Amino acid sequence: MIKTLKTVFTKKTHEGTTERLLQYSFSYFALYVVTGYLAKYFAKTLGMGGNTYTVYNTIGGMLICNLVVLAWGWYKFQSSERINFLGMNIPREFLYIIPSGVCTAVIIPTTTLMYVLPISVMVAMIIMRASVIIISRIIDTIQIKQGVLKKTVYWEENVAVVFALVAVSIKFIYVKPGDFDFLGNAAAMTILAAYLTAYSIRIYIFNYYKNTRKPGAIYDTKGFFAVEQIASSLALITAGAIFFYSIDLAAADPKTFAFQFKDSLVNTPALWKEGILSGLPFGAAAFFSVFLFMFKGRTATFAGLVNRVTSLVAGTVATLVVWWLIAGQKPPAMEDWFGLAAIFVAIYFMGKAEQKRACELAKTHEVELEKDTELVCDPANGAAK
């Protein structure tokens, strides 16, 4: 373990290794903690919260993502297969990467709307977190039946799914009467359906791209992220412009997201620059979120678990940091600690699954193990000893 962590924190690692997976996870974790803290700091200390903060935080996140992919040339997507489309010679993968970006553009606003509609925030969080875990497992089942995914979902991964869902769902014990009233609200159900549909399509596309790479084919996750991010940003800007010009502040209800969205842009807050800067860690986290979902050689079940479990642990840590640094804030509740315990059980089984998968990938030469790896594999069957 010590050698592994030394490699993780001090060396450049190979694509698809456990050490690279840990590097992405630790980076996502740290950025998620900062993102969680800043949201509370702006709301409780600086007085800039709610949808006003969300708007400028999102602008900052979009800016950093697009600046990186343009400045570093990630948009030059590398493909082993090109096609003619409307007179243009483009990578074949664009046919589904661009729709994935449109799905991302749907996920971003629907996530915000899930919190401002007549729905318990706690229930909204449970639905969003659990849905990604469940969707990822369903996608593996579908792609195995389609012959797209040739790998087996290990039993350890399935057990980890169960404990991760337990961790997420513990808060259901504290649901109050009326928290599920949104089930009868047409607007809330429409937004929830859009969120789940977009996420399902996006995760399917991630794994379709990953699982259809032929031996020796280019696996360009940075390029995938770049094209998806540009498509997402263009879709969001277009939708935002239409939304902006269709809202009449004099007639709109000040309590609605529509009013608050336009009002935050028309009546610019004093901290608008700081709000945009707060989106930098939020945008940076998006890189590692996508890289984890698309991590080479792993099933959707495992990748989705790593993504959500990392964010869940980071959420608890962010709550602790807020409690320590901002006066008057509450520490994590008892159910949060019980949930964290369940998460660590899930992590244990995920670790067992990762050992088996790393040996399997090494045996088939899909990844190159690090020189200082502590993993010991059985040459006969590729399993971890």
C-alpha positions as MATLAB code, in Angstrom:
seq = 'MIKTLKTVFTKKTHEGTTERLLQYSFSYFALYVVTGYLAKYFAKTLGMGGNTYTVYNTIGGMLICNLVVLAWGWYKFQSSERINFLGMNIPREFLYIIPSGVCTAVIIPTTTLMYVLPISVMVAMIIMRASVIIISRIIDTIQIKQGVLKKTVYWEENVAVVFALVAVSIKFIYVKPGDFDFLGNAAAMTILAAYLTAYSIRIYIFNYYKNTRKPGAIYDTKGFFAVEQIASSLALITAGAIFFYSIDLAAADPKTFAFQFKDSLVNTPALWKEGILSGLPFGAAAFFSVFLFMFKGRTATFAGLVNRVTSLVAGTVATLVVWWLIAGQKPPAMEDWFGLAAIFVAIYFMGKAEQKRACELAKTHEVELEKDTELVCDPANGAAK';
ca = [
       0.000    0.000    0.000;
       2.821    2.439    0.879;
       4.565    1.796   -2.459;
       1.271    2.250   -4.309;
       0.526    5.573   -2.609;
       4.090    6.750   -3.236;
       3.593    6.042   -6.928;
       0.183    7.734   -6.898;
       1.482   10.975   -5.381;
       4.925   11.205   -6.958;
       4.953    9.598  -10.399;
       3.339    9.700  -13.785;
       1.335    6.511  -14.222;
       0.224    4.361  -17.134;
      -3.268    4.529  -18.573;
      -5.670    2.004  -17.068;
      -3.620    1.115  -13.982;
      -4.897    1.050  -10.423;
      -2.461    3.842   -9.603;
      -3.937    6.070  -12.342;
      -7.415    5.254  -11.030;
      -6.378    6.397   -7.548;
      -4.843    9.594   -8.938;
      -8.125   10.489  -10.624;
     -10.113    9.569   -7.511;
      -7.979   11.642   -5.148;
      -8.095   14.622   -7.531;
     -11.880   14.366   -7.882;
     -12.215   14.009   -4.119;
     -10.126   17.118   -3.343;
     -11.884   19.284   -5.924;
     -15.306   18.073   -4.744;
     -14.463   19.036   -1.141;
     -13.410   22.524   -2.255;
     -16.544   22.861   -4.401;
     -18.780   21.836   -1.491;
     -17.067   24.215    0.899;
     -17.244   27.195   -1.469;
     -20.990   26.741   -1.982;
     -21.550   27.061    1.774;
     -18.959   29.824    2.192;
     -20.574   32.011   -0.453;
     -24.058   31.403    0.912;
     -23.370   31.685    4.651;
     -20.444   34.109    4.812;
     -20.581   36.214    1.648;
     -24.356   36.236    1.248;
     -24.357   35.016   -2.354;
     -26.246   31.749   -2.549;
     -29.133   30.029   -4.263;
     -29.548   30.244   -8.006;
     -27.464   33.429   -8.278;
     -24.426   31.527   -7.038;
     -25.307   28.537   -9.235;
     -25.438   30.701  -12.380;
     -22.024   32.308  -11.885;
     -20.443   29.129  -10.526;
     -21.622   27.298  -13.648;
     -20.227   30.042  -15.896;
     -16.847   29.645  -14.200;
     -16.959   25.888  -14.591;
     -17.795   26.128  -18.289;
     -15.037   28.687  -18.854;
     -12.257   26.617  -17.293;
     -13.324   23.458  -19.129;
     -13.435   25.140  -22.519;
     -10.227   27.112  -21.968;
      -8.304   23.946  -21.096;
      -9.582   21.874  -24.022;
      -8.885   24.723  -26.462;
      -5.520   25.838  -25.040;
      -4.143   22.295  -24.752;
      -5.546   21.131  -28.067;
      -7.715   18.377  -26.660;
     -10.399   19.282  -29.203;
      -8.227   17.627  -31.873;
      -9.971   14.311  -31.322;
      -7.903   11.299  -32.316;
      -9.809    8.609  -34.164;
      -8.964    5.444  -36.030;
     -12.034    5.777  -38.254;
     -13.408    8.794  -40.126;
     -16.574    9.240  -42.194;
     -18.107   11.800  -44.540;
     -21.014   13.616  -42.942;
     -22.784   16.520  -44.666;
     -19.734   17.050  -46.821;
     -17.316   17.018  -43.872;
     -14.718   14.409  -43.009;
     -15.203   13.778  -39.296;
     -14.357   11.081  -36.731;
     -17.130    8.478  -36.669;
     -17.322    8.867  -32.873;
     -18.708   12.409  -33.268;
     -22.055   10.827  -34.157;
     -22.518    9.879  -30.501;
     -20.090   12.137  -28.615;
     -21.989   15.290  -29.650;
     -25.335   13.826  -28.461;
     -23.552   12.962  -25.193;
     -22.671   16.657  -24.885;
     -26.306   17.595  -25.431;
     -27.233   15.179  -22.640;
     -24.705   16.938  -20.395;
     -26.415   20.231  -21.228;
     -29.680   18.669  -20.026;
     -28.147   17.240  -16.837;
     -26.676   20.553  -15.616;
     -29.917   22.615  -15.423;
     -32.127   19.695  -14.385;
     -29.791   19.047  -11.445;
     -30.349   22.628  -10.290;
     -34.082   22.461  -10.915;
     -34.348   19.275   -8.859;
     -33.352   21.359   -5.840;
     -35.706   24.306   -6.421;
     -38.907   22.472   -7.364;
     -41.480   21.232   -4.809;
     -39.387   18.258   -3.783;
     -37.456   17.468   -0.617;
     -33.777   18.346   -1.198;
     -32.784   15.214    0.715;
     -34.982   13.025   -1.486;
     -33.609   14.754   -4.595;
     -30.035   13.976   -3.543;
     -30.898   10.341   -2.833;
     -32.560    9.932   -6.224;
     -29.695   11.564   -8.141;
     -26.922    9.640   -6.384;
     -28.654    6.274   -6.380;
     -29.805    6.616   -9.975;
     -26.244    6.867  -11.327;
     -25.233    3.689   -9.469;
     -28.306    1.788  -10.663;
     -28.082    3.116  -14.229;
     -24.434    2.052  -14.460;
     -25.303   -1.501  -13.413;
     -28.196   -1.672  -15.897;
     -25.961   -0.417  -18.723;
     -23.517   -3.269  -18.092;
     -26.372   -5.774  -18.328;
     -27.589   -4.242  -21.594;
     -24.143   -4.069  -23.194;
     -23.275   -7.624  -22.154;
     -26.455   -8.838  -23.872;
     -25.626   -6.729  -26.931;
     -22.138   -8.212  -27.052;
     -20.610   -4.754  -26.629;
     -19.139   -5.543  -23.198;
     -17.051   -8.706  -23.166;
     -16.089   -8.499  -19.482;
     -17.873  -10.035  -16.494;
     -19.239   -7.928  -13.670;
     -17.564   -9.471  -10.622;
     -19.672  -10.478   -7.642;
     -17.612   -8.068   -5.531;
     -18.839   -5.212   -7.722;
     -22.448   -6.268   -7.183;
     -21.939   -6.408   -3.411;
     -20.343   -2.947   -3.533;
     -23.427   -1.670   -5.393;
     -25.652   -2.950   -2.588;
     -23.626   -1.248    0.158;
     -23.333    1.982   -1.844;
     -27.119    2.049   -2.248;
     -27.490    1.369    1.483;
     -25.186    4.321    2.185;
     -27.206    6.596   -0.080;
     -30.595    5.388    1.136;
     -30.016    5.559    4.903;
     -31.446    9.072    4.866;
     -34.791    7.633    3.759;
     -35.306    6.829    7.439;
     -35.555   10.560    8.049;
     -37.961   11.350    5.203;
     -40.975   13.298    6.454;
     -44.611   13.013    5.358;
     -45.034   15.009    2.185;
     -41.468   14.616    0.934;
     -42.708   12.465   -1.942;
     -45.501   14.827   -2.961;
     -43.511   15.699   -6.074;
     -44.660   12.375   -7.564;
     -47.971   14.085   -8.311;
     -46.329   17.227   -9.706;
     -46.118   17.134  -13.520;
     -43.255   19.656  -13.747;
     -41.160   17.843  -11.131;
     -41.674   14.457  -12.755;
     -40.852   15.865  -16.202;
     -37.570   17.307  -14.944;
     -36.720   14.089  -13.088;
     -37.470   12.047  -16.227;
     -35.243   14.352  -18.310;
     -32.406   14.040  -15.780;
     -32.570   10.233  -15.621;
     -32.939    9.839  -19.397;
     -30.011   12.153  -20.163;
     -27.771   10.446  -17.611;
     -28.713    6.986  -18.910;
     -27.869    7.935  -22.494;
     -24.625    9.641  -21.457;
     -23.344    6.708  -19.382;
     -24.321    4.308  -22.165;
     -22.307    6.390  -24.651;
     -19.284    6.546  -22.318;
     -19.213    2.780  -22.132;
     -20.098    2.200  -25.781;
     -17.032    4.219  -26.765;
     -14.882    2.417  -24.191;
     -16.083   -1.093  -25.006;
     -15.992   -0.815  -28.814;
     -12.300    0.087  -29.072;
     -10.615   -2.537  -31.216;
      -7.147   -3.811  -30.222;
      -4.656   -1.068  -30.985;
      -7.369    1.540  -31.556;
      -6.900    5.035  -30.122;
      -8.631    5.606  -26.783;
      -8.799    9.397  -26.525;
     -10.615   10.275  -23.289;
      -9.311   13.843  -23.346;
     -10.599   14.328  -26.869;
     -13.927   12.776  -25.919;
     -14.222   15.188  -22.996;
     -13.284   18.150  -25.206;
     -15.833   17.455  -27.932;
     -18.538   16.654  -25.388;
     -17.763   19.814  -23.396;
     -17.846   22.078  -26.467;
     -21.138   20.534  -27.600;
     -22.556   20.901  -24.093;
     -21.468   24.537  -23.798;
     -22.950   25.482  -27.185;
     -26.225   23.773  -26.259;
     -26.334   25.519  -22.865;
     -25.532   28.940  -24.328;
     -28.230   28.518  -26.985;
     -30.817   27.323  -24.463;
     -29.797   30.030  -21.988;
     -30.185   32.776  -24.607;
     -33.644   31.518  -25.564;
     -34.591   31.232  -21.900;
     -33.227   34.712  -21.115;
     -35.103   36.522  -23.861;
     -38.365   34.667  -23.239;
     -38.638   35.760  -19.581;
     -40.380   38.966  -18.551;
     -39.091   39.982  -15.119;
     -42.096   42.235  -14.582;
     -44.508   39.322  -14.991;
     -42.480   36.317  -13.746;
     -42.845   34.926  -10.224;
     -39.736   35.946   -8.192;
     -39.740   32.506   -6.536;
     -39.234   30.634   -9.790;
     -35.906   29.542  -11.241;
     -36.775   31.369  -14.484;
     -37.008   34.730  -12.719;
     -33.909   34.154  -10.593;
     -31.877   33.040  -13.624;
     -32.523   36.213  -15.616;
     -32.459   38.479  -12.576;
     -28.991   37.235  -11.603;
     -27.699   38.256  -15.041;
     -29.599   41.555  -15.357;
     -28.990   42.731  -11.793;
     -25.373   41.648  -11.559;
     -24.339   40.846   -7.947;
     -21.334   42.621   -6.443;
     -19.480   39.303   -6.152;
     -20.017   38.165   -9.720;
     -16.274   37.857  -10.415;
     -15.735   35.853   -7.247;
     -18.740   33.720   -8.185;
     -17.170   32.895  -11.539;
     -13.838   32.082   -9.860;
     -15.671   29.729   -7.489;
     -16.564   27.675  -10.553;
     -12.936   26.843  -11.319;
     -12.682   23.837   -8.946;
     -16.214   22.848  -10.005;
     -15.140   22.807  -13.649;
     -11.853   21.051  -12.862;
     -13.782   18.327  -11.031;
     -15.731   17.688  -14.240;
     -12.544   16.458  -15.923;
     -11.934   13.773  -13.336;
     -15.612   12.867  -13.101;
     -15.665   12.005  -16.814;
     -12.256   10.304  -16.713;
     -13.506    8.055  -13.895;
     -16.712    7.175  -15.761;
     -14.635    6.295  -18.828;
     -11.754    4.611  -17.033;
     -10.116    2.086  -19.303;
     -10.885   -1.591  -18.825;
     -13.488   -1.159  -16.089;
     -17.176   -1.978  -16.207;
     -19.809    0.764  -16.004;
     -20.790   -0.714  -12.637;
     -17.312   -0.240  -11.199;
     -16.633    3.143  -12.797;
     -20.001    4.504  -11.670;
     -19.326    3.252   -8.147;
     -15.904    4.893   -7.994;
     -17.384    8.181   -9.192;
     -20.334    8.265   -6.796;
     -18.527    6.789   -3.769;
     -15.748    9.361   -4.139;
     -18.269   12.202   -4.227;
     -20.159   10.772   -1.237;
     -17.032   10.625    0.933;
     -16.052   14.102   -0.279;
     -19.504   15.384    0.662;
     -19.081   14.221    4.254;
     -15.583   15.715    4.447;
     -16.851   19.001    2.981;
     -19.535   19.106    5.678;
     -16.828   18.644    8.321;
     -14.689   21.419    6.804;
     -17.682   23.765    6.720;
     -18.437   22.952   10.364;
     -14.813   23.660   11.371;
     -14.331   26.864    9.378;
     -17.746   28.553    9.231;
     -19.369   29.538   12.521;
     -22.826   28.252   13.268;
     -22.793   25.299   10.865;
     -23.865   21.795   11.834;
     -21.514   18.780   11.800;
     -22.417   15.663    9.798;
     -25.553   14.019   11.208;
     -25.561   10.535   12.737;
     -27.038    9.063    9.559;
     -24.135   10.545    7.590;
     -21.673    8.585    9.714;
     -23.685    5.375    9.289;
     -23.724    6.036    5.552;
     -19.973    6.595    5.571;
     -19.468    3.238    7.297;
     -21.488    1.539    4.550;
     -19.413    3.365    1.944;
     -16.182    2.008    3.425;
     -17.611   -1.521    3.194;
     -18.413   -0.806   -0.467;
     -14.855    0.466   -0.965;
     -13.470   -2.773    0.504;
     -15.339   -4.879   -2.065;
     -14.427   -2.424   -4.823;
     -10.788   -2.902   -3.860;
     -11.146   -6.669   -4.158;
     -12.780   -6.269   -7.571;
     -10.021   -3.884   -8.704;
      -7.310   -6.395   -7.770;
      -8.976   -9.055   -9.907;
      -9.570   -6.650  -12.791;
      -5.998   -5.332  -12.762;
      -4.636   -8.872  -13.032;
      -7.113   -9.715  -15.773;
      -6.093   -6.636  -17.786;
      -2.396   -7.356  -17.262;
      -2.831  -10.933  -18.500;
      -4.568   -9.759  -21.690;
      -1.995   -6.938  -22.101;
      -4.723   -4.282  -22.085;
      -2.765   -2.267  -19.517;
       0.848   -2.075  -18.439;
       1.308   -2.477  -14.679;
       3.488    0.021  -12.837;
       7.032   -1.138  -12.031;
       6.553   -0.691   -8.290;
       3.090   -2.240   -8.157;
       2.348   -4.370   -5.092;
      -0.216   -6.422   -6.984;
       0.569  -10.140   -7.200;
      -1.218  -12.108   -9.901;
      -1.547  -15.805  -10.581;
       0.004  -16.392  -14.032;
      -2.282  -19.381  -14.618;
      -5.592  -17.516  -14.611;
      -4.712  -13.859  -14.202;
      -6.420  -13.627  -10.833;
      -5.042  -11.701   -7.878;
      -3.440  -13.824   -5.199;
];
